[in-house]
Amino acid sequence: VHQAVFPQYFQGLSNLTTVYNPNKETPYFWDVHFSGESIAEAVFGHCHGLIQACEFGLRQPEFTEDRLATFELDGIKYVNVDTTTLPGIIRANKLQLSQSHIADIVISPHMHEMAARIFSSDHPARMFALFRHPVDRAIGMYYYLQKATWDSMYNPSLAQMTMEEYAKSQFIENNWVTRFLVHKPSGKLTHSDMLLAKKIIKFKCLVGIYDDIEASLVRFERYFGWGVHDRAHKHGEIPKCRKRFLDLGDRNTLGHPVSVKEGRATETNDGLVKVGSKAWDAIVRQNIFDMELYEFAKQIYKIQGEQIFGVAG
């Protein structure tokens, strides 16, 4: 891992070996799709009252193109930028998003663009993320894209495919997490790419795990000090609020089956996605790097639990 070299612009992402400084740093949630991000974002907004810079910024009423401002939408406060597209990131850079500290949290899947254009060594980000088993992410995407009429990737034809056919089609993602971490959207991934991806997770990312999402969200809250000065926190309102959104589930994957790990049986419309089944193996073949990276993220989650949060091993 130590052989891998960070790009120069990674100075804008703080190392976990340094103490978090809320006066200087901005929490940056690296958005891994189908990994509980909509639950997390609901908790950030509704339970912690955080002002978010994310994909909803362009929905500001009477949109102000040339200056930063906050607005409220469905009970959550947002900054009027879109950090999920390159034009949006360029605009946020021009308006000096990180320098302004107008956002309590910045959310985007585009880590390299954010590090290069939004954050800097003077105004760094403290990165954190939720990771999920790659097979479960693929299953979530398979069901989501069948019905997501609002999404540009909406694909009703997937409903005619079995999970195995989908896993062997052009529509399934190939090692999304690794590719976004190392900024390599296409082409052959290498051992060097894996080393860099692992180094980013180990040194730059506070790790959460979808299969332990409640404890992960509690870690994020403790680490960043959210709600510490909030009266609601003293009365136990934040845990109750968090549980409400955990019980509601992830709007992108609600009702979708997951894989069968450790003997748990879950129905899909074409049977079970069991370890070792043809569908499972076909999904894994498209996610060899992400499978290894997920196991590494789980190790880091355990280590961070012990070293940062005092969780007994």
C-alpha positions as MATLAB code, in Angstrom:
seq = 'VHQAVFPQYFQGLSNLTTVYNPNKETPYFWDVHFSGESIAEAVFGHCHGLIQACEFGLRQPEFTEDRLATFELDGIKYVNVDTTTLPGIIRANKLQLSQSHIADIVISPHMHEMAARIFSSDHPARMFALFRHPVDRAIGMYYYLQKATWDSMYNPSLAQMTMEEYAKSQFIENNWVTRFLVHKPSGKLTHSDMLLAKKIIKFKCLVGIYDDIEASLVRFERYFGWGVHDRAHKHGEIPKCRKRFLDLGDRNTLGHPVSVKEGRATETNDGLVKVGSKAWDAIVRQNIFDMELYEFAKQIYKIQGEQIFGVAG';
ca = [
       0.000    0.000    0.000;
       2.769    2.450    0.922;
       4.273    2.149   -2.595;
       1.287    3.937   -4.128;
       1.700    7.696   -4.636;
      -1.116   10.189   -4.071;
      -1.736   12.844   -6.744;
      -0.464   16.307   -5.751;
      -4.001   17.679   -5.366;
      -4.739   15.136   -2.608;
      -3.294   17.790   -0.270;
      -6.924   18.924   -0.233;
      -7.954   15.687    1.546;
      -6.808   15.503    5.171;
      -4.937   12.477    6.464;
      -6.691   10.542    9.214;
      -3.444   10.627   11.179;
      -4.065   14.340   11.872;
      -6.668   15.593   14.337;
      -9.913   16.830   12.761;
     -10.151   20.642   12.875;
     -13.789   21.770   12.409;
     -12.745   25.408   12.038;
     -10.646   24.629    8.974;
     -11.944   21.381    7.457;
     -15.205   20.447    5.742;
     -16.685   16.944    6.149;
     -16.798   15.378    2.676;
     -19.107   12.388    2.197;
     -17.854   10.356   -0.750;
     -21.130    9.139   -2.223;
     -20.944    5.451   -3.172;
     -24.277    4.752   -4.880;
     -26.500    1.953   -3.544;
     -24.597    1.883   -0.269;
     -27.120    3.550    2.023;
     -26.326    7.088    0.916;
     -29.950    8.268    0.934;
     -30.395    7.035    4.533;
     -27.174    8.813    5.524;
     -28.154   12.051    3.772;
     -31.585   12.030    5.459;
     -29.880   11.583    8.834;
     -27.377   14.368    8.067;
     -30.173   16.767    7.130;
     -33.104   15.869    9.375;
     -31.361   14.561   12.497;
     -28.225   16.720   12.601;
     -29.578   19.783   10.774;
     -26.517   19.944    8.509;
     -26.483   22.287    5.511;
     -25.601   20.081    2.523;
     -23.849   20.831   -0.756;
     -24.954   17.962   -3.018;
     -27.105   17.257   -6.091;
     -30.128   19.313   -4.995;
     -28.507   22.742   -5.167;
     -30.054   23.748   -8.485;
     -33.556   23.398   -7.031;
     -33.173   26.700   -5.178;
     -36.279   28.876   -5.715;
     -35.266   32.014   -7.638;
     -31.866   30.435   -8.281;
     -28.917   32.807   -7.748;
     -26.359   31.800  -10.386;
     -23.552   34.142   -9.314;
     -23.498   33.803   -5.516;
     -23.704   31.127   -2.848;
     -26.850   30.921   -0.793;
     -28.749   28.408    1.321;
     -32.362   27.324    0.963;
     -34.684   24.719    2.455;
     -36.269   21.816    0.575;
     -38.430   19.151    2.256;
     -37.090   20.089    5.672;
     -33.378   19.969    4.755;
     -31.094   22.950    4.149;
     -28.954   23.006    1.001;
     -26.355   25.218   -0.658;
     -27.260   26.295   -4.213;
     -24.538   24.259   -5.942;
     -24.573   20.852   -7.638;
     -21.446   18.924   -6.617;
     -22.367   15.811   -8.631;
     -21.560   17.138  -12.133;
     -18.357   18.625  -13.554;
     -20.038   21.940  -14.571;
     -21.514   22.126  -11.072;
     -18.137   21.487   -9.447;
     -16.491   24.146  -11.655;
     -19.197   26.642  -10.626;
     -18.798   25.725   -6.927;
     -15.057   26.306   -7.274;
     -15.620   29.707   -8.878;
     -17.960   30.671   -6.025;
     -15.367   29.459   -3.469;
     -17.505   26.824   -1.790;
     -14.827   25.448    0.574;
     -13.475   28.879    1.485;
     -16.961   30.113    2.413;
     -17.688   27.292    4.913;
     -21.342   27.825    4.042;
     -21.853   24.035    3.836;
     -21.658   21.840    6.929;
     -21.111   18.831    4.676;
     -20.214   18.372    0.997;
     -21.432   15.282   -0.872;
     -20.179   13.991   -4.232;
     -19.084   10.748   -5.920;
     -16.378   12.645   -7.859;
     -13.569   12.557   -5.306;
     -10.714   13.541   -7.639;
     -12.551   16.515   -9.147;
     -13.519   17.664   -5.651;
      -9.955   17.310   -4.324;
      -8.506   19.133   -7.334;
     -11.066   21.926   -7.721;
     -12.961   22.459   -4.453;
     -10.633   21.576   -1.585;
      -7.042   22.660   -0.916;
      -4.405   22.408    1.802;
      -5.730   25.741    3.177;
      -9.367   24.588    3.031;
      -9.203   20.781    3.188;
     -11.862   18.096    3.319;
     -12.166   15.283    5.837;
     -13.439   12.360    3.774;
     -15.803    9.625    4.931;
     -17.923    7.011    3.137;
     -20.214    4.011    3.432;
     -19.072    0.793    1.730;
     -21.332   -2.112    0.774;
     -20.778   -5.627   -0.548;
     -20.344   -5.315   -4.359;
     -22.921   -8.039   -5.096;
     -25.533   -6.237   -3.008;
     -24.694   -2.944   -4.749;
     -25.164   -4.612   -8.151;
     -28.492   -6.149   -7.110;
     -29.652   -2.757   -5.814;
     -28.761   -1.104   -9.112;
     -30.507   -3.857  -11.121;
     -33.829   -3.223   -9.379;
     -33.463    0.552   -9.127;
     -32.819    1.118  -12.848;
     -35.920   -0.903  -13.789;
     -38.217    1.642  -12.128;
     -36.209    4.888  -11.810;
     -38.054    6.867  -14.499;
     -36.524   10.068  -13.076;
     -32.957    8.865  -13.619;
     -31.072    9.333  -16.907;
     -29.919    5.691  -16.597;
     -33.510    4.377  -16.317;
     -33.720    1.074  -18.217;
     -37.076   -0.782  -18.173;
     -35.593   -3.563  -20.355;
     -33.738   -4.872  -17.280;
     -37.069   -6.204  -15.995;
     -36.961   -8.716  -18.866;
     -33.516   -9.957  -17.824;
     -32.633  -12.466  -15.144;
     -29.994  -11.393  -12.628;
     -27.454  -13.597  -14.403;
     -28.265  -12.045  -17.806;
     -27.934   -8.569  -16.291;
     -24.566   -9.520  -14.750;
     -23.310  -10.589  -18.188;
     -24.754   -7.566  -20.020;
     -23.263   -4.179  -20.885;
     -25.460   -2.566  -18.220;
     -23.674   -3.841  -15.114;
     -20.992   -1.655  -13.562;
     -17.383   -2.795  -13.615;
     -15.511   -2.202  -10.331;
     -17.194    1.188   -9.788;
     -15.695    1.824   -6.349;
     -12.112    1.103   -7.416;
     -12.483    3.097  -10.637;
     -13.866    6.187   -8.884;
     -11.207    5.965   -6.175;
      -8.313    5.834   -8.656;
      -9.940    8.058  -11.315;
      -9.898    5.403  -14.037;
     -13.388    5.188  -15.584;
     -12.341    2.758  -18.306;
      -9.446    0.543  -19.312;
      -7.778   -2.369  -17.538;
      -7.316   -2.039  -13.790;
      -3.927   -3.094  -12.409;
      -2.299   -4.126   -9.138;
      -0.997   -0.538   -8.833;
      -4.591    0.752   -9.030;
      -5.558   -1.578   -6.187;
      -2.632   -0.363   -4.064;
      -3.649    3.272   -4.593;
      -7.322    2.545   -3.813;
      -6.336    0.796   -0.572;
      -3.992    3.623    0.405;
      -6.798    6.180   -0.084;
      -9.153    4.173    2.132;
      -6.495    3.586    4.793;
      -5.135    7.128    5.093;
      -7.819    9.455    3.735;
     -11.203    7.901    4.566;
     -13.239    7.434    7.718;
     -14.956    4.151    6.841;
     -18.559    3.133    7.407;
     -20.030   -0.254    6.450;
     -23.591   -0.648    5.122;
     -24.082   -3.962    6.962;
     -23.333   -2.052   10.175;
     -24.953    1.202    9.108;
     -26.378    2.332   12.448;
     -23.020    1.980   14.224;
     -21.344    3.647   11.211;
     -23.653    6.675   11.417;
     -22.967    6.907   15.161;
     -19.223    6.902   14.402;
     -19.664    9.753   11.900;
     -21.666   11.738   14.471;
     -19.051   11.236   17.187;
     -16.084   11.920   14.921;
     -17.431   15.190   13.529;
     -19.095   16.305   16.770;
     -22.537   16.688   15.220;
     -25.268   17.367   17.707;
     -22.903   17.758   20.665;
     -24.134   21.306   21.302;
     -27.678   20.530   20.230;
     -30.378   20.494   22.915;
     -32.156   17.669   21.092;
     -29.091   15.475   21.522;
     -29.280   15.755   25.311;
     -32.839   14.464   25.272;
     -31.976   11.475   23.096;
     -33.740   12.891   20.045;
     -30.909   12.239   17.563;
     -30.795    8.438   18.147;
     -34.609    8.321   17.806;
     -34.463   10.405   14.627;
     -31.690    8.238   13.177;
     -33.643    5.060   13.933;
     -36.694    6.499   12.157;
     -34.757    6.901    8.902;
     -33.018    3.549    9.296;
     -36.450    1.921    9.682;
     -37.724    3.756    6.590;
     -34.818    2.278    4.627;
     -32.961    3.389    1.534;
     -35.318    4.902   -1.020;
     -33.116    3.671   -3.879;
     -33.066    0.047   -2.775;
     -36.231   -0.270   -0.675;
     -37.867   -3.630   -1.220;
     -34.950   -4.980   -3.223;
     -33.614   -8.374   -2.247;
     -29.982   -8.701   -1.320;
     -27.532  -11.504   -1.838;
     -27.275  -14.566    0.330;
     -24.184  -14.207    2.469;
     -23.482  -16.467    5.426;
     -26.458  -18.660    4.621;
     -29.170  -15.975    4.677;
     -31.785  -16.780    2.029;
     -33.403  -13.927    0.113;
     -35.780  -14.282   -2.815;
     -35.330  -12.363   -6.031;
     -37.722  -12.622   -8.964;
     -35.478  -15.248  -10.530;
     -34.606  -17.202   -7.420;
     -31.777  -16.769   -4.967;
     -28.505  -14.961   -5.540;
     -26.479  -17.421   -3.497;
     -22.735  -17.493   -3.020;
     -21.413  -19.666   -5.840;
     -24.548  -19.395   -7.995;
     -24.156  -18.440  -11.665;
     -25.620  -14.979  -11.005;
     -23.310  -14.438   -8.024;
     -20.234  -15.552   -9.958;
     -21.150  -13.379  -12.956;
     -21.508  -10.279  -10.728;
     -18.233  -11.068   -8.928;
     -16.388  -11.400  -12.270;
     -17.299   -7.783  -13.027;
     -16.185   -6.695   -9.548;
     -12.981   -8.592   -8.723;
     -11.200   -5.408   -7.602;
     -14.206   -4.104   -5.673;
     -14.564   -7.443   -3.866;
     -10.972   -7.230   -2.613;
     -11.383   -3.555   -1.763;
     -14.581   -4.227    0.207;
     -12.814   -6.825    2.355;
     -10.018   -4.298    2.923;
     -12.558   -1.577    3.870;
     -14.056   -3.956    6.458;
     -10.584   -4.485    7.965;
     -10.029   -0.716    8.124;
     -13.477   -0.266    9.694;
     -12.481   -2.687   12.458;
      -9.066   -1.028   12.962;
     -10.619    2.468   13.059;
     -13.172    1.183   15.553;
     -10.370    0.162   17.884;
      -7.977    3.076   17.295;
     -10.400    6.003   16.921;
     -13.573    4.947   18.724;
     -12.261    2.561   21.392;
     -14.320   -0.368   20.148;
     -12.987   -3.598   21.624;
     -11.741   -5.933   18.889;
];
